Structure formats: C-alpha cells, structure tokens
Amino acid sequence: MADDPTALRDEDARITALPIHDERKYADTLDLVGEATAKRLLGRLIDQLQAAFQGDEDRAVIAREAHALISTSGLLGCDRLSELCRDLEEAAKAGLDLRGRLCTARRTRDLTAAALLALRD
C-alpha cells in the first residue's frame, strides 16, 4: 500500500489541527517528572516511533502499537499523534477500514519523530 499524502486532509479536523509537538506541554512534563525522566521517555518514544506501523495487515499489531504510543506521546506534548493513535486503535479493534488512518498515522509518526529528534539534539 502506497501512502497517500492527501489522506491527512480527510481526517477529523479537530485532530489534525492539534500541533505536532506542543512545547508548553513538554515543559510542563519537564517540571513534573524532571529532565532525566523526560529525556528517557523522549528516547523511548523516538524508538517506538521508528518501529511503529511498518505493516498494514495485522489489526492486532496495529492496535497494540497504537495503544503503546497514546500515553507517552500525550505526556510529551505530541497530542496529534496521541489522538490519531487512539482513533487508529479503536478502528482496528472495530474492524473498520484502516488505510486512510494508517497513512495519516505514518505521516504524523514521521513528523513527530523529526520534531522529537530535533528536541533531543
């Protein structure tokens, strides 16, 4: 399946209006958990992003990968990814068509990973 870059436009406008990375929310997390823990979570999330959504055939794997990203991405200020993963997990479990959702999740995954790598470096 080729990723369709226009799929992002077809998703829920509320979700796609969320920032890729909210620096204020990340700063709040830094204050809450400390720099060392935040950086450890950041590294773990980057690793998860690099491995997530590589296949498109196993709904259970897609749901599990999406679920694993929801909390940490939200905590670190990646609300768009968090909400897209929540929607993707629910759709996978409900047996809905995942093609557009996966395309959007992959695009958002890549944008989020780039933002987090820049933040880490």
Secondary structure, DSSP 8 states (H G I E B T S, - for coil): ----TTHHHHS-HHHHTS-S--HHHHHHHHHHH-HHHHHHHHHHHHHHHHHTT--SS-HHHHHHHHHHHHHHHHHTT-HHHHHHHHHHHHHHHHT---HHHHHHHHHHHHHHHHHHHHHH-
